[in-house]
Amino acid sequence: MSVAPQRIEALLGTTPTGLYIDGAFRPASGGATFAVTNPATGERIADVADGTPDDAMAALDAAVAAGPGWAATPPRVRGETLRRAFDMLVARTEDIALIMTLEMGKPLAEARGEVAYGAEFVRWFSEEAARITGRFGTNPIGTGHAVVSRHPVGPCYLITPWNFPLAMATRKIAPALAAGCTMVVKPAKLTPLTTLAFMQILHEAGVPAGVVNVVPTNSSSSQSAPLLADPRLRKVSFTGSTEIGQVLIRQAAQNVLRTSMELGGNAPFLVFDDADVDAAVTGALAAKFRNIGEACTAANRFIVHESVVAEFSAKVAERVAAMKVGPGTDDGVQIGALIDDAAVNNCARLVADAVGRGAQVLAGGKAPEGPGCFFEPTVLGGVPADALVMVEEIFGPVLPITTFADEADGIALANTTEYGLAAYAYTQDLNRATRLIDALECGLLGLNTGVVSDASQPFGGVKQSGLGREGGREGIEEYLTTKYTLVLG
């Protein structure tokens, strides 16, 4: 059963579509809008205000003006404001999940899961606000006292991606608020409605005017350049591709901005000869097909020991072939629509390249007939190491399998990438598991599990997968600066 059209129409009719600047929703200064479409149908679902560079600067003006007041707000008050937002977000789970499914394509069950995950960042950092500490002590030579204190870094520019439009927003906004920072948020142009709906919650929860400002735009570069050039801005946080992250790092260098970059991934999924194969299959499905494969943490390369590859491949292919594909608003759907036609074409290109190099299609392998941006969940066996699907980030429901002969070979294959965000490994050998912690070049490691993300733990990568950490105790550190004071006498 699908969600009733009347329910969708009513929800979209009450979802904000304007810019949110200095405590109020409003049109773009030029009056322009851009369309948001449902990738499952291609239908236009909303027209969102198209922010201009002038709007972005107005948002920064508001953030700068609100900065001293929010920084001086007692940590407990900041935390209680976030806690109210958490409670309201959880209460509106069904609405937020449906908005997310409509603009992004993921199944409703997964969208509900993202609301729960995203809300946890709000709850976690509501608790961290009151735990910002420093230290005090006599200096070593005994002439005075040293005070080390922590302070908000200042106005921030937060750029969020389309694939997790709530969780990536809460993962940045919540720690910034807890630390006492103000901000300008730029949601992805493909999925701005979820962020605007969350902004409505923050407004109702009592976040003061100017503290959080949201400026959707159809032209990211024209908005980002003047903000990053403004000396009043003190931090930029971005989640997205490595290529765009490199551009932003170069732009941020001119004012020596604090940067947090959560960039691309090419996660290996290692299955050793002693692994519980059934558990590995279940973990593989979670690591690959969560969010339709459109996740930077998604397992990208399945590196399976030659002694168990036949069993693993057959069991994975059987499970994948049974997955239900369709609009995310339909009951029982496991694979929803990809974000756009370009994503579908990219999956088709990668599959064709792998097959052309000798890989076998064990399940799926093509885009189904009919409307919408769909691609069948796919399993490829016998994929050579030089196939593009083993090198590029897939961002879709394609599971390529290759083999390895021994531990050293498997680790070498896993590390043969410029990325280093997530990695997964299945083994029942505790000594090997310990070696993998040291050997695998990644910021997140799932040992005998296909899901590692947790709001209470640090998230981030190494190499070209990024800088800094989000979530956990480390998450609030990204929004704090350290001051040392020497008091004589």
Secondary structure as the mmCIF struct_conf table of DSSP 4:
data_model
#
loop_
_struct_conf.conf_type_id
_struct_conf.id
_struct_conf.beg_label_comp_id
_struct_conf.beg_label_asym_id
_struct_conf.beg_label_seq_id
_struct_conf.end_label_comp_id
_struct_conf.end_label_asym_id
_struct_conf.end_label_seq_id
STRN STRN1 SER A 2 SER A 2
HELX_LH_PP_P HELX_LH_PP_P1 VAL A 3 ALA A 4
HELX_RH_AL_P HELX_RH_AL_P1 PRO A 5 THR A 14
BEND BEND1 THR A 15 THR A 15
BEND BEND2 GLY A 18 GLY A 18
STRN STRN2 LEU A 19 ILE A 21
TURN_TY1_P TURN_TY1_P1 ASP A 22 GLY A 23
STRN STRN3 ALA A 24 ARG A 26
TURN_TY1_P TURN_TY1_P2 SER A 29 GLY A 30
STRN STRN4 THR A 33 THR A 37
TURN_TY1_P TURN_TY1_P3 PRO A 39 THR A 41
STRN STRN5 ARG A 44 ALA A 49
HELX_RH_AL_P HELX_RH_AL_P2 PRO A 53 ALA A 72
BEND BEND3 THR A 73 THR A 73
HELX_RH_AL_P HELX_RH_AL_P3 PRO A 75 ALA A 91
TURN_TY1_P TURN_TY1_P4 ARG A 92 ARG A 92
HELX_RH_AL_P HELX_RH_AL_P4 THR A 93 MET A 104
HELX_RH_AL_P HELX_RH_AL_P5 LEU A 108 GLU A 128
HELX_RH_3T_P HELX_RH_3T_P1 ALA A 129 ARG A 131
STRN STRN6 ARG A 135 THR A 138
TURN_TY1_P TURN_TY1_P5 PRO A 140 ILE A 141
BEND BEND4 GLY A 142 THR A 143
STRN STRN7 GLY A 144 PRO A 152
STRN STRN8 CYS A 156 ILE A 159
BEND BEND5 TRP A 162 PHE A 164
TURN_TY1_P TURN_TY1_P6 PRO A 165 LEU A 166
HELX_RH_AL_P HELX_RH_AL_P6 ALA A 167 ALA A 179
TURN_TY1_P TURN_TY1_P7 GLY A 180 GLY A 180
STRN STRN9 MET A 183 LYS A 186
TURN_TY1_P TURN_TY1_P8 LYS A 189 LEU A 190
BEND BEND6 THR A 191 THR A 191
HELX_RH_AL_P HELX_RH_AL_P7 PRO A 192 ALA A 205
TURN_TY1_P TURN_TY1_P9 GLY A 206 GLY A 206
HELX_LH_PP_P HELX_LH_PP_P2 VAL A 207 PRO A 208
TURN_TY1_P TURN_TY1_P10 ALA A 209 VAL A 211
STRN STRN10 VAL A 212 VAL A 214
BEND BEND7 ASN A 218 ASN A 218
HELX_RH_AL_P HELX_RH_AL_P8 SER A 220 ALA A 229
TURN_TY1_P TURN_TY1_P11 PRO A 231 ARG A 232
STRN STRN11 LYS A 235 THR A 239
BEND BEND8 GLY A 240 GLY A 240
HELX_RH_AL_P HELX_RH_AL_P9 THR A 242 ALA A 253
TURN_TY1_P TURN_TY1_P12 GLN A 254 VAL A 256
STRN STRN12 ARG A 258 GLU A 262
STRN STRN13 ALA A 267 VAL A 271
TURN_TY1_P TURN_TY1_P13 ASP A 273 ASP A 274
BEND BEND9 ALA A 275 ALA A 275
HELX_RH_AL_P HELX_RH_AL_P10 VAL A 277 PHE A 289
HELX_RH_3T_P HELX_RH_3T_P2 ARG A 290 GLY A 293
BEND BEND10 ALA A 295 ALA A 295
TURN_TY1_P TURN_TY1_P14 CYS A 296 THR A 297
BEND BEND11 ALA A 298 ALA A 298
STRN STRN14 ALA A 299 HIS A 305
TURN_TY1_P TURN_TY1_P15 GLU A 306 VAL A 308
HELX_RH_AL_P HELX_RH_AL_P11 VAL A 309 ALA A 321
TURN_TY1_P TURN_TY1_P16 ALA A 322 ALA A 322
STRN STRN15 VAL A 325 VAL A 325
BEND BEND12 GLY A 326 GLY A 326
TURN_TY1_P TURN_TY1_P17 GLY A 328 THR A 329
STRN STRN16 ASP A 330 ASP A 330
TURN_TY1_P TURN_TY1_P18 ASP A 331 GLY A 332
BEND BEND13 GLN A 334 GLN A 334
STRN STRN17 ILE A 335 ILE A 335
BEND BEND14 ILE A 339 ASP A 340
HELX_RH_AL_P HELX_RH_AL_P12 ASP A 341 GLY A 356
TURN_TY1_P TURN_TY1_P19 ARG A 357 GLY A 358
STRN STRN18 GLN A 360 ALA A 363
BEND BEND15 LYS A 366 LYS A 366
HELX_LH_PP_P HELX_LH_PP_P3 ALA A 367 PRO A 368
BEND BEND16 GLU A 369 CYS A 373
STRN STRN19 THR A 378 GLY A 381
BEND BEND17 GLY A 382 GLY A 382
TURN_TY1_P TURN_TY1_P20 ALA A 385 ASP A 386
BEND BEND18 ALA A 387 ALA A 387
HELX_RH_3T_P HELX_RH_3T_P3 LEU A 388 MET A 390
TURN_TY1_P TURN_TY1_P21 VAL A 391 VAL A 391
BEND BEND19 GLU A 392 GLU A 392
BEND BEND20 GLY A 396 PRO A 397
STRN STRN20 VAL A 398 PHE A 404
BEND BEND21 ALA A 405 ASP A 406
HELX_RH_AL_P HELX_RH_AL_P13 GLU A 407 ASN A 415
BEND BEND22 THR A 417 GLU A 418
STRN STRN21 TYR A 419 GLY A 420
BEND BEND23 LEU A 421 LEU A 421
STRN STRN22 ALA A 422 TYR A 426
BEND BEND24 GLN A 428 GLN A 428
HELX_RH_AL_P HELX_RH_AL_P14 LEU A 430 ALA A 439
BEND BEND25 LEU A 440 LEU A 440
BEND BEND26 GLY A 443 GLY A 443
STRN STRN23 LEU A 444 LEU A 447
BEND BEND27 ASN A 448 ASN A 448
BEND BEND28 GLY A 450 GLY A 450
TURN_TY1_P TURN_TY1_P22 ALA A 455 SER A 456
BEND BEND29 GLN A 457 GLN A 457
STRN STRN24 PHE A 459 PHE A 459
STRN STRN25 VAL A 462 LYS A 463
TURN_TY1_P TURN_TY1_P23 GLN A 464 SER A 465
STRN STRN26 GLY A 466 LEU A 467
BEND BEND30 GLY A 468 GLY A 468
STRN STRN27 GLU A 470 GLU A 470
BEND BEND31 GLY A 471 GLY A 471
HELX_RH_AL_P HELX_RH_AL_P15 GLY A 472 GLU A 477
TURN_TY1_P TURN_TY1_P24 GLU A 478 TYR A 479
STRN STRN28 LEU A 480 LEU A 488
#
